[in-house]
């Protein structure tokens, strides 16, 4: 079975970009909804959905 990298590469790139942006934001922000260490675990372990959950639920509104 051969992997079609033309289909998988964009998903991997989006995943890495979301992960990096979420981690940088998590480091910069002073307060989150819940402990920062928990959000870091969620961002790393829940793949694409983790960073999305962080941006929707984890950030505090100003």
N, CA, C and O of each residue as an XYZ file, in Angstrom:
248
protein
N       0.845     -1.181      0.000
C       0.000      0.000      0.000
C       0.891      1.245      0.000
O       1.808      1.376      0.811
N       0.601      2.134     -0.912
C       1.406      3.335     -1.066
C       0.668      4.542     -0.481
O      -0.539      4.697     -0.668
N       1.407      5.384      0.220
C       0.821      6.564      0.848
C       0.820      7.711     -0.154
O       1.834      7.992     -0.793
N      -0.324      8.369     -0.282
C      -0.442      9.524     -1.165
C      -0.108     10.781     -0.361
O      -0.968     11.355      0.308
N       1.156     11.194     -0.439
C       1.632     12.325      0.354
C       1.001     13.641     -0.068
O       0.991     14.591      0.714
N       0.476     13.720     -1.282
C      -0.181     14.948     -1.731
C      -1.440     15.221     -0.915
O      -1.853     16.373     -0.783
N      -2.047     14.188     -0.373
C      -3.232     14.353      0.461
C      -2.877     14.526      1.934
O      -3.553     15.261      2.654
N      -1.835     13.861      2.378
C      -1.488     13.863      3.803
C      -0.641     15.077      4.185
O      -0.782     15.588      5.296
N       0.223     15.546      3.311
C       1.139     16.649      3.622
C       0.418     17.925      4.067
O       0.839     18.523      5.057
N      -0.637     18.371      3.397
C      -1.320     19.584      3.860
C      -1.912     19.436      5.268
O      -1.895     20.388      6.048
N      -2.424     18.273      5.587
C      -2.979     18.034      6.915
C      -1.878     18.088      7.967
O      -2.067     18.669      9.036
N      -0.737     17.490      7.671
C       0.394     17.533      8.601
C       0.909     18.952      8.786
O       1.241     19.349      9.903
N       0.979     19.711      7.714
C       1.459     21.091      7.796
C       0.491     21.939      8.627
O       0.926     22.723      9.471
N      -0.803     21.790      8.399
C      -1.806     22.524      9.182
C      -1.709     22.140     10.651
O      -1.809     23.001     11.526
N      -1.518     20.867     10.925
C      -1.403     20.397     12.298
C      -0.197     21.026     13.001
O      -0.310     21.473     14.142
N       0.940     21.063     12.334
C       2.153     21.639     12.926
C       1.979     23.142     13.149
O       2.378     23.660     14.192
N       1.393     23.842     12.187
C       1.178     25.281     12.337
C       0.231     25.567     13.506
O       0.506     26.442     14.327
N      -0.876     24.836     13.581
C      -1.814     25.018     14.699
C      -1.143     24.738     16.030
O      -1.339     25.479     16.992
N      -0.363     23.687     16.093
C       0.334     23.321     17.322
C       1.290     24.435     17.757
O       1.292     24.827     18.924
N       2.093     24.941     16.836
C       3.059     25.988     17.168
C       2.374     27.281     17.597
O       2.780     27.904     18.578
N       1.344     27.686     16.870
C       0.634     28.920     17.209
C      -0.034     28.792     18.569
O       0.000     29.734     19.362
N      -0.637     27.651     18.852
C      -1.305     27.449     20.140
C      -0.300     27.448     21.290
O      -0.566     28.044     22.334
N       0.835     26.801     21.121
C       1.846     26.759     22.190
C       2.438     28.142     22.425
O       2.620     28.541     23.575
N       2.742     28.880     21.362
C       3.274     30.237     21.516
C       2.253     31.117     22.234
O       2.614     31.884     23.127
N       0.991     31.010     21.852
C      -0.054     31.793     22.510
C      -0.195     31.392     23.976
O      -0.354     32.252     24.842
N      -0.137     30.108     24.254
C      -0.242     29.615     25.628
C       0.896     30.156     26.491
O       0.684     30.485     27.658
N       2.086     30.250     25.934
C       3.236     30.780     26.674
C       3.071     32.281     26.922
O       3.391     32.768     28.007
N       2.576     33.010     25.932
C       2.475     34.460     26.039
C       1.327     34.932     26.933
O       1.465     35.939     27.629
N       0.211     34.228     26.925
C      -0.968     34.682     27.659
C      -0.755     34.474     29.161
O      -0.152     33.486     29.579
N      -1.254     35.414     29.964
C      -1.053     35.330     31.416
C      -2.035     34.371     32.082
O      -1.648     33.616     32.974
N      -3.295     34.389     31.666
C      -4.307     33.535     32.290
C      -5.097     32.776     31.238
O      -5.371     33.282     30.150
N      -5.455     31.549     31.591
C      -6.284     30.718     30.724
C      -7.456     30.183     31.528
O      -7.470     30.280     32.755
N      -8.428     29.626     30.845
C      -9.524     28.935     31.512
C      -9.031     27.546     31.882
O      -9.132     26.618     31.079
N      -8.507     27.396     33.068
C      -7.923     26.132     33.510
C      -6.417     26.257     33.576
O      -5.852     27.257     33.132
N      -5.763     25.250     34.125
C      -4.300     25.305     34.267
C      -3.585     25.211     32.915
O      -3.998     24.477     32.017
N      -2.500     25.981     32.806
C      -1.735     25.996     31.558
C      -1.150     24.622     31.228
O      -1.125     24.226     30.062
N      -0.681     23.892     32.244
C      -0.066     22.584     31.988
C      -1.081     21.636     31.358
O      -0.721     20.819     30.510
N      -2.348     21.737     31.764
C      -3.385     20.871     31.190
C      -3.642     21.232     29.731
O      -3.805     20.350     28.888
N      -3.678     22.532     29.437
C      -3.867     22.944     28.050
C      -2.692     22.519     27.180
O      -2.884     22.158     26.019
N      -1.477     22.558     27.723
C      -0.308     22.102     26.959
C      -0.444     20.615     26.601
O      -0.153     20.214     25.474
N      -0.883     19.812     27.559
C      -1.090     18.383     27.297
C      -2.169     18.178     26.237
O      -2.001     17.372     25.321
N      -3.276     18.909     26.364
C      -4.367     18.783     25.388
C      -3.890     19.186     24.002
O      -4.190     18.510     23.017
N      -3.147     20.287     23.922
C      -2.657     20.760     22.616
C      -1.758     19.712     21.960
O      -1.870     19.468     20.758
N      -0.872     19.096     22.734
C       0.059     18.122     22.158
C      -0.580     16.771     21.861
O      -0.251     16.145     20.854
N      -1.480     16.313     22.711
C      -1.969     14.942     22.585
C      -3.242     14.779     21.759
O      -3.548     13.668     21.326
N      -3.978     15.842     21.534
C      -5.259     15.690     20.847
C      -5.160     16.130     19.383
O      -6.171     16.468     18.767
N      -3.971     16.127     18.839
C      -3.711     16.389     17.424
C      -4.341     17.701     16.957
O      -4.154     18.727     17.611
N      -5.067     17.699     15.867
C      -5.620     18.932     15.301
C      -6.697     19.522     16.205
O      -6.824     20.744     16.290
N      -7.451     18.701     16.863
C      -8.551     19.174     17.703
C      -8.054     19.881     18.964
O      -8.740     20.777     19.457
N      -6.904     19.519     19.498
C      -6.372     20.120     20.716
C      -6.143     21.616     20.604
O      -6.655     22.369     21.433
N      -5.387     22.081     19.601
C      -5.214     23.527     19.444
C      -6.532     24.264     19.184
O      -6.732     25.376     19.674
N      -7.415     23.650     18.425
C      -8.723     24.276     18.159
C      -9.508     24.422     19.461
O     -10.107     25.469     19.709
N      -9.509     23.386     20.288
C     -10.183     23.465     21.584
C      -9.569     24.549     22.460
O     -10.286     25.275     23.150
N      -8.251     24.660     22.432
C      -7.586     25.701     23.213
C      -8.058     27.089     22.782
O      -8.387     27.920     23.629
N      -8.094     27.346     21.476
C      -8.486     28.670     21.001
C      -9.969     28.958     21.262
O     -10.343     30.116     21.450
N     -10.804     27.939     21.276
C     -12.232     28.142     21.525
C     -12.537     28.224     23.018
O     -13.265     29.116     23.456
N     -11.985     27.299     23.800
C     -12.357     27.186     25.214
C     -11.298     27.663     26.202
O     -11.639     28.095     27.303
N     -10.040     27.594     25.835
C      -8.965     27.829     26.790
C      -8.580     29.274     27.005
O      -8.152     29.645     28.098
N      -8.724     30.089     25.990
C      -8.323     31.491     26.123
C      -9.375     32.270     26.873
O     -10.574     32.067     26.682
N      -8.924     33.150     27.714
C      -9.846     34.037     28.431
C     -10.138     35.252     27.578
O      -9.244     35.801     26.934
N     -11.388     35.667     27.576
C     -11.735     36.875     26.819
C     -11.317     38.100     27.634
O     -11.403     38.108     28.862
N     -10.881     39.090     26.949
C     -10.352     40.291     27.623
C     -11.421     41.269     27.947
O     -11.140     42.326     28.513
